[in-house]
Amino acid sequence: MALTRLNKIIADAGITSRRGADELIHEGRVSVDGQTIRGLGTKVDPEKSHVMVDGETITASLTKTYLALHKPRGVVSTMYDPEGRPSLSDFISLRTERLFHVGRLDKESEGLILLTNDGEMTFRATHPSYGLEKTYLIEYAGDLPRNAESSLLKGIELEDGLGRVLDFKSLSPTWIEVTIHEGRYHIIRRLMEAVGVDVLRLIRTRFGPILLGDVLEGRWRDLNEVELINLRKALDL
């Protein structure tokens, strides 16, 4: 049996994403055959090794779940918040699986966020090399600056490198729609600030081939088979 990265084994068990698994390993919360592991690149035999997280034996999650959630404003994109703020798990209390979020939306942003226990899909969907496009509706205050569209399409130099949108549409005097392929921290808000757009609301309506559709705020739906086929195709799964 080929050796497998420990973070992938943890993700496949539906505990957390690969990135989250690396944090668990770094914090000394993972053991293999009774020995605490802290090496982030550790590989083990998933058939023979006894892996535990926080003292609990983990096993691969055989049934995969894929949900599209409409995150309301004011909710943090975590499954649990130590400060007691509303989190994603508050909206899926009826689900018995351990789910984790695919990427994030900042606390004041709204819209589509995917939840799953498929660690490999989460890893690929959030990895820059796959560049899944994401579409956002933006409500803004005041007049749209004259150079906003051209500047955003051409690209703007931010403190962490060039950022730009792939598509820009003016929908009304107070709403625009933009599409972007990257997921850097607050990238949309920083780009809008750079061109003088005063953002009132930021709503994600598309993540790769998955659309928010008519899912009501605070509600979720299972992805259908066509969506899963398209998502797997986009991620080379």
C-alpha positions in Angstrom: 0.0 0.0 0.0 1.4 3.4 -1.0 2.0 5.9 1.8 -0.4 8.8 2.1 0.1 12.2 3.6 -1.3 12.4 7.1 -3.2 15.6 6.3 -5.1 13.9 3.5 -6.0 11.0 5.7 -7.5 13.4 8.3 -9.3 15.3 5.6 -10.7 12.1 4.0 -12.2 11.3 7.5 -14.2 14.5 7.3 -12.5 16.0 10.3 -11.4 19.2 8.6 -9.7 20.4 5.4 -6.1 19.6 4.5 -5.1 23.1 5.7 -7.0 22.5 8.9 -5.4 19.1 9.3 -1.9 20.7 9.1 -2.9 23.0 12.0 -4.0 20.0 14.1 -0.7 18.3 13.4 1.3 21.5 14.2 -0.6 21.8 17.5 0.3 18.2 18.5 -3.3 17.0 18.4 -2.6 14.1 16.0 -1.0 10.8 16.8 -0.1 7.8 14.7 0.3 4.4 16.5 0.4 6.2 19.8 3.1 8.7 18.9 2.3 12.4 18.6 3.2 13.7 15.1 4.2 17.3 14.3 5.8 16.9 10.9 3.5 18.5 8.3 4.8 16.3 5.5 4.4 13.0 7.4 3.2 10.0 5.3 1.7 6.9 6.7 0.1 3.7 5.5 -3.7 4.3 5.9 -4.4 0.6 6.0 -2.0 -0.3 8.8 -1.6 3.0 10.8 -3.8 3.8 13.8 -4.5 7.6 13.4 -6.1 9.6 16.2 -7.1 13.2 16.5 -7.7 14.6 20.0 -7.6 11.0 21.3 -10.3 9.8 18.9 -9.6 7.2 16.3 -10.5 8.4 12.8 -11.7 6.4 9.8 -12.3 7.4 6.2 -15.7 8.9 5.5 -17.4 6.6 3.0 -20.4 8.8 2.3 -19.5 12.2 0.8 -21.8 15.2 1.3 -21.8 18.4 -0.7 -24.0 21.4 0.3 -24.5 24.9 -1.0 -25.2 27.3 1.9 -26.4 30.9 1.6 -24.3 32.5 4.3 -26.0 35.6 5.9 -24.1 38.7 6.7 -22.6 38.8 10.2 -21.7 35.1 10.2 -18.1 34.0 10.4 -16.8 31.4 8.0 -15.9 28.7 10.5 -17.6 25.7 11.8 -17.1 26.9 15.4 -16.3 30.2 16.8 -14.6 30.4 20.2 -16.0 33.9 20.7 -19.5 32.7 20.4 -20.3 34.5 17.2 -22.7 33.0 14.7 -20.9 30.4 12.6 -21.7 28.1 9.6 -22.6 25.1 11.9 -25.5 27.1 13.2 -27.3 26.5 9.9 -26.7 22.8 9.5 -27.6 21.5 12.9 -29.8 18.8 11.4 -26.8 17.3 9.6 -25.0 14.4 11.4 -21.8 14.4 9.2 -18.7 16.3 10.1 -18.6 19.0 7.5 -16.1 21.8 6.7 -16.3 24.9 4.5 -14.7 25.2 1.1 -12.9 28.6 1.3 -14.3 31.5 3.2 -16.4 34.6 3.0 -15.5 37.5 5.3 -17.9 38.2 8.2 -19.7 41.0 6.4 -20.1 39.3 3.1 -23.0 37.1 2.1 -23.8 34.4 -0.4 -22.6 31.0 -1.6 -20.3 28.9 0.4 -19.8 25.1 -0.1 -19.7 22.6 2.8 -18.4 19.1 2.4 -16.6 16.2 4.0 -14.6 15.6 0.8 -11.1 16.6 1.7 -9.6 16.2 -1.7 -12.3 18.3 -3.3 -11.8 21.0 -0.7 -8.0 21.0 -1.3 -8.4 21.4 -5.0 -11.2 23.9 -4.9 -9.2 26.2 -2.7 -5.8 25.7 -4.4 -4.7 28.6 -6.6 -3.6 26.3 -9.5 -7.2 25.3 -10.3 -8.3 29.0 -10.4 -12.1 28.4 -9.9 -13.9 31.5 -11.0 -16.1 33.3 -8.4 -18.8 35.8 -9.2 -20.0 38.6 -6.8 -22.8 41.1 -6.7 -21.7 44.4 -5.2 -24.0 47.2 -4.0 -22.2 50.5 -3.7 -22.9 54.0 -2.5 -22.6 57.2 -4.6 -21.5 57.3 -8.2 -19.3 54.7 -9.8 -15.9 56.2 -10.5 -15.3 56.7 -14.2 -12.1 54.6 -14.4 -13.3 51.8 -12.1 -14.2 49.2 -14.8 -11.0 49.7 -16.9 -8.8 49.7 -13.9 -10.3 46.6 -12.4 -10.0 44.7 -15.7 -6.5 45.9 -16.4 -5.3 45.1 -12.9 -4.3 47.0 -9.8 -1.1 46.7 -7.8 -2.0 45.8 -4.2 0.4 45.3 -1.3 0.5 41.5 -2.0 0.7 41.7 -5.8 -1.4 42.5 -8.9 -5.1 41.9 -8.5 -7.8 42.1 -11.2 -11.3 41.0 -12.2 -12.0 38.8 -15.2 -15.4 40.3 -15.9 -17.2 43.5 -14.9 -20.9 44.3 -15.5 -22.8 47.4 -14.4 -26.3 46.2 -13.5 -27.9 49.4 -12.2 -26.9 52.8 -10.8 -26.1 51.0 -7.5 -25.1 47.4 -8.4 -22.3 45.9 -10.3 -21.2 42.3 -10.9 -17.6 41.1 -11.0 -15.9 37.8 -11.6 -12.5 36.8 -10.2 -10.4 33.6 -10.1 -8.4 34.1 -7.0 -9.1 34.0 -3.3 -6.6 36.2 -1.5 -7.7 37.8 1.7 -10.4 40.4 1.2 -9.4 40.7 -2.4 -12.7 42.1 -3.7 -13.0 44.7 -1.0 -9.4 45.8 -1.5 -9.8 46.1 -5.2 -13.0 48.1 -4.8 -11.3 50.4 -2.2 -8.4 50.9 -4.7 -10.8 52.3 -7.3 -12.9 54.3 -4.9 -16.0 52.1 -4.8 -17.8 52.3 -1.5 -19.1 48.8 -0.9 -22.4 48.4 0.9 -23.1 44.7 0.3 -21.0 42.0 -1.2 -22.8 38.8 -2.2 -21.1 35.7 -3.8 -23.4 34.2 -6.4 -21.1 31.6 -8.1 -18.3 29.3 -7.1 -16.8 27.6 -10.1 -19.7 25.8 -11.8 -22.0 26.1 -8.7 -24.6 28.8 -8.6 -26.3 30.2 -5.5 -29.6 30.2 -7.3 -32.7 30.7 -5.2 -31.4 29.4 -2.0 -32.8 31.6 0.8 -30.5 33.3 3.3 -29.5 30.9 6.0 -30.7 27.9 4.1 -28.8 25.2 2.2 -29.3 22.6 -0.5 -27.5 19.4 -1.6 -25.6 19.8 -4.9 -27.3 17.8 -7.7 -25.5 15.2 -9.8 -24.9 17.6 -12.7 -23.3 20.1 -10.4 -21.0 17.5 -8.9 -20.0 16.2 -12.4 -19.2 19.8 -13.5 -17.3 20.5 -10.3 -15.3 17.3 -10.5 -14.5 18.1 -14.1 -13.3 21.6 -13.2 -11.0 20.1 -10.5 -9.8 17.2 -12.6 -11.2 14.7 -10.1 
